[in-house]
């Protein structure tokens, strides 16, 4: 290996990373610091004691708050900002040609991906519960927090979305860390959970995973990293295919008779569900979930089963689930436009889109107008037909330009074409032209939907009039 290649591969052992993160004389630089996970890690690092600097392409609430807390924030990417840093942490959203990453490697400054750094910080927690799945990770993390906050001790939490507190992290004690274990670029294979949860599994992240078989293999390995047990949803076909191949103790849940923990939905309300949970045919308890969307019951069961396996009291678990009111951007009611209710939702995969539209129809008994921004060209291209079918469930649909994230455009893949193929119920609009179509040609409940930056669109819908 060349000398330059050796510098590029420089890594630190976990104990050294932990020492740097708690040393007030050290500085850790975060590339892409405005992202939810990077922001949380920066906050956790500041709490541990190290100085923090960071950069991003544009200012945000996260960068402004970090600056107020004392972090050195640069809005742009420049090689000069890594000078003097003791460690550089980067998000996979940046390219290998990022000037800060290249400069750090050239200077021999240790570099770590977000997942590697997160894995190092989590080693100090006695129990570590990682939540994986194509859908529902953030909600399940928040449910686990609601449960374990009532069973003694305050958990620490790293979520991919804002918790009910309004922040995506909670700094609690060192007895328990609850976190999202994302599969993108096999990030979850860096972690060492004591308990690993697999909620569901569908083809996604097609810019990295070649096919569903590759994803199944990654999930199998991720679940096998749990030192205590894995909790797996055997109602999911893809997870059912790998459950017997997972190394270590596996606990299953689902509505089918083969599951260790079996649940049944026994009551439906306007904003929630009653369900019972049994183990090997013996009923444990009845629970109530106060949020819409039948898919959320499965997430609640995953959280309950994990808590039960760790010996939590059933009544405390029930209190936690009953008190849970949902999280930001998950069928979140955000206000009204004239007399029309407005919701905000993170759905970006066809399964999520379908589930959210159906849940809103059940909740509101109304027509549903969807304002949707597709997330990444690769996802839109690889799931094209499923995306069309899911979006066609909307009574009215406004499609805005694709959010590219880390990607270049793919020829022939566009929101204009998607709207044309869906037909008369769909309309393409630039972001700043949405209201003209929304008020003149659509009716019913409005949902602003997508995984990209939708804040301005949401604000326009709520506060801007034509």
N, C-alpha and C positions, 0 to 999 in steps of 0.2 A: 504493500500500500504506500502511495506517495505521502510526503510530509503533509501536503494540503489535505489529502484524504483522511489522514489520521486526525487532523484538527476537526474536520467535519464530523467525525464519529465520537468526539469527546463527550463522555457522560460522567455523572457523579453517582456514587452509591447513595442509597436512601438516607443513611445516617448523616452524610455530608450535606445533602439537600436540606434535611430537617434543621441542621445546625445553622446553615446560612439563613433560612427563613426566620429564625428566632434571634438573629444577631443584629442589633441596631446599627452596627458599623457597616453592614452589608447592604447592597442595593440589588433588587431583582427587577428586571425590565420585562414588561409584558407587551408582546406585539399583537395588536388586535384587542386592546384592553377594554373596549366598549361592549364586546359581546357578553351575553349573560353569564356564561361560565367563567370567562376570563375576569370579568368584573368581580364575581364572587371569590375567585382565588386571590385576586389582588386585595380585596377587603380582608380575607382570612390571613393573608401574609402580613398586612399592616397590623392586625390584631396580635399576631405572633411576635412582631417586633422589628422585622426588617424594613428598610426603606423601599418604597415602590416608585417606579417610573413606568410609563407606558405610552403607546402610540396607537392611533387609529386613523382611518381615512376621513372621518367626520366627527364633529362634536355630537354628544348625546347626553341624556340625563345621567347616564352612568359615568361618562368622562367628567361631567361637571361636578358630580358628587364626589368622585375620587379626588378631584383637584381641591375641593373644599376641605377634604379630610387630610390633605397634605401630600398627595401623590404628585409627581412631576409628569404632566400630561402634554404630549405633543400631538397636534392635529396635522398629520402627514406622516410619511415614512421617510426617514433620513438615516443614513449610516452613522451620522455623528452622534445620535442619541444613545447608542450603546456603549460609548466610551466610558470606562470606569465601572461598568456593571459587573457584578460578581456572578450573575446567572441570567440567562435570557430564556423566557418561556414564550412559546408561540402557539397560535391556533392553526388548525389545518385549513382554515379559510384563506390563509395567505399562501402565496406560491413560493416555490423554492428559490425564486429569483428576488425575493423581498430584500431590499438593500440592508435592512437591519439584521436579518438572519444571516445574510452573506458576510456582513462585516463582523458579526460575532464569531462566526466560524473561522474567518480569516485571522482574527485576533486570538483565537484559542479560548474564547470565553465559553464555558459550558452552556449548551443549549438543550432544552427539553420541550417536548410537546406538552400541550395542556394536560393530556391524560397521564403522561409520565410524572409531571409535577404533582398533579392531584393524587396519584397513587402514593407518592412519597409522603405527602402530608397526612394521608389517611392511616398510615401504619400505626400511628400513636393512639388510635381509638380501639377500645377493647372489642367492640362489636361493630361490624360494618355491613350494612344492608344495601346492596346494589339492585336497582330496578331497571330491567331491560325490557325491550319490546318495541314493535313498530309503532304502537299507539298507546297512549295512556300513562307514560312514565311520570310526567310531572304531577298529574293528579294523584297517582298512587304514592309518590313520595310525600305529597302533602297529607294524604290520608294516614300514612304511617306516622308522620309527625304528630297529627291530631291524636292518634292512639297512644304513642309512647310518651307524649307530654303528660298523659294522665296516669301513667303506670309507675311513676317515680323517676326522678332525674330528668334533665332537660336535654333532648337530643340535639346534636349539631346536624345541619341540613345543607346540602348543596343541590339546588333544583335547577331545571332548565327553564322555569317560568316563575313569576312572582308568586310567593306564598300568600296566604291571606293577610300577612303583615305588610304586604307591599314590596317586600324584598325577596330576591331569589335565594337568599342564604339566611341561615340562623346559626349563630355562634353559641353553642351550648356547652355541655360538659364533654369530657373525653371518654365516657363510657359507651356512647353510641353515635355513629355517623350514618345518616341516611342520604343516599345520593343517587343520581341518575347515572346509569351505566350505558352510555350510548354505543351503538354498534358501528358507527361511521368510521371507516378506516381501521376497524378492529380495536378501537379505543378501549373497549371493555376488557380486552385481553391483557391490559396493563394492570388491572386492579386485582386486589386480593381480598374479596369479600368473605365474611363469615357466613352470610346468607345471600343467595342470589335469586332474584325473581325473574321469571320469563312470562310476560303477560300475553304475548301473541307474536306472530312472525309472518311477515309478508315481504315480497320483493320490493326493495327500495334502495336508495343510494347506488343506482346503477352506474354511476361514474366510477365506483370502486368495486362493487360486487358484480361478478360476471353473470351470475344466475342465482336462482333460489337455493340450489344445492350448496353453493359457496356460503350463503347466509346461514343455512342450517348448520353447516360444519362450524362456523364461528360461534353460533349460539351454544352448540354442544360443548365446545371448549370453554366458553365463558361460564356456563353453568357448572362445569366441572371444577372450576377454580374455587368454589365455595368450600370453606373448611368445615362448616357445621351442616348445612343442607341447602338444597335448591328447591324452590317452589315453582311448579310448572303447570300451566294451564293446558290440560289434555283435551279440552274442547277444540283447541286449535290444531288443525290437521298437520301443519308443518312441525309444530312442537311435539305432537304425538309421534311423529316419525323418528324423533331423536331421543325421546325420553329414556328409553332403555339403554342408550349408549352413553348417557351422562355418567361421568365418574363420581363416586361418592353417594351420599344419602340424598334421595329425591323424594319430595312430598308433592303429590298432585292434587289439583282441584278442578272442578268443572260441574256441569249439570248432568253429565253422563254417569252411568252406574259404575264405570271403571275407576272413577276418581277416589282418592283417599278421603278428601273433603268434598262433599256434594252439596250444591246449593240449589234452591228452588225459589223463583220469584212468585210470591203469593198475593201481592197487592200492588196496584198501580195508582198513583196520585198525579195531580197536575205537576208537582215538582218533586217527584221522588218515587221510591219503590220500597216495599216490604219484602224481605226474603229470609228464608230459614237456611241454616247451615248444619249439616250432619257429618259425623265421622264414622265411617264403616257402618252406616245405617242407624246410628244413635244420634238423635237431634241434640245439638249443642245450645242453640239459642235462635231467637228471631231478632232481626236487625231492621233498622229503617235508615234509608239513604235519602237525604234531602236535596238532591240535585237531579236535573233531567238527564235523559239518555240512558237507555238500558245497558249500553256498553260499559257504563261506569259501575254497574253492579259487579261485574267481573273483576274490575280493579279493586273494589272494596273487599271482595272475598280474598284476593291475593294478599292484601294488607292484613286482614283479620287472621288468615291462616299463618302468616309469618309471626304475628304477635302471639298466637296460641302456641306455636312451636317453641317460642322463647319463654313460655310459661306465664304470659300476661293474664290478668284476671278478666274473665268474660264480661263482667259488668263495666269495667273500665274501658274495654274495647268497644262495647256498645255505646258508652257515653261519647267516645271519640268519634265514632262513625256518625252518630246522631247529630253531633255538633258541627260536622263538616259542611261548609256551605259553598265549596268549589273554589277555583283559583282564577286568576286573570286569564282572559283570552280563551276560556273554555266554556262556550255558550254563555259568556258573561253579558248580562244586561247592562248597557252603558247609558241609556237615556232614550229620548224620543226625537223624531223629526216630524214636526207638526203633530199629528195624532198617531203616528206610526212608531211602534216599538223598535228599538235598535239594539242588536246584539253584536258581540265581537268574538271571533272564533279563530283558533290557530289551525284548523283543519287544512291539510295540503295534500294528503294522499287520498286516492279515490274512496277507500274504505271509510276514512274519517269524514270526508265530504258527505257521503251518503248517510252516515250515522247522524251527523249534525243536522242536516236538512230534515231528516225524518223525526229527529227529536224535537226540533222547533215546531214542526207541523203538529206533533202530538201535544206539545206544551201550549201553543198559541191558538190552535184550531183556526188558523188563518192562512192566507196565501203567503208565500215566502219569496222575497227578492234577495238574491245573492249577489254581492259585489265581491268578485274573486280575482286574486292575483296569483297566477301559477308560480310555483317556486322551483327554479332551476330548469334549464333546457333539457338536461338529461332525464330528469324525472318525468317531465311533460312528454318527451318523445317516447320513452320506454313504456309509459302507462297511458298512452294516448286514448285508446278505445275505452278503457275503464274510466278515465277522466271524463270523457264525453258522456258516458252512461250515468255517472254520479251527478255531474252538473246538470244534466237534463231533468233531474228531479225537482229543480227549482222552478217555480212558476214564472219568474222573471230572472234573467241573468245578465249581469254586466261584467265583462271580462276586461281587465286592464293589462298593460304590458307585462311580460314575464319578468320576475325578479331573478336576475342572473346569479346572484351570490358570487361564487368563485369561478363561474364558467363563462366561456365564450358562446356566442350565439350559434345555433345549429340551423343550417339552411332548411327552410320549409317548416320549421317549428315556430309557431307564433300564436298569440292570443287571437289575432284577426282570423286566422284559419280555423282555430278551434271554435270560435263563435259562428263562423259560416257553416261548419259541419254540424253544429248542434241545431241550427235552424232559427226560426222566427222568434223564439223566446229569448234568444241570446243577442247581445249587442256588444261590440267592442268599443271601448272608450279610453282615451288617454286619461291619466289620473286627474288632471285639472278640468276635465269636461264631464265628469260623472254626473254631477247634479242636474244638468240639463236633461239627461235621459231619465234619471231616477224620478224626478218629480212629474214629468209629463207622461211617461209611458209605463210606469210600474205601480203596483199596489201591494198592500200587506206589510207584514213584518219584514224588516231589513236586517240582514246579517253581513257584516264586513268580515271577509274570510280570507285566510292565507297565512303563510309562515314568514313572509318577508316583512319589510318595514311598512306597516299599514297605519301608523299613527296619524299621519296627515290626512289620509282618506277618512279615517274615523272622525277626526276633528271637523273636517269639512261637512260630513254627513250630519253631525250633531249641531254645528254652530254656524255654518255658512249657508246663506240663502240666495236664491236668484230671483 
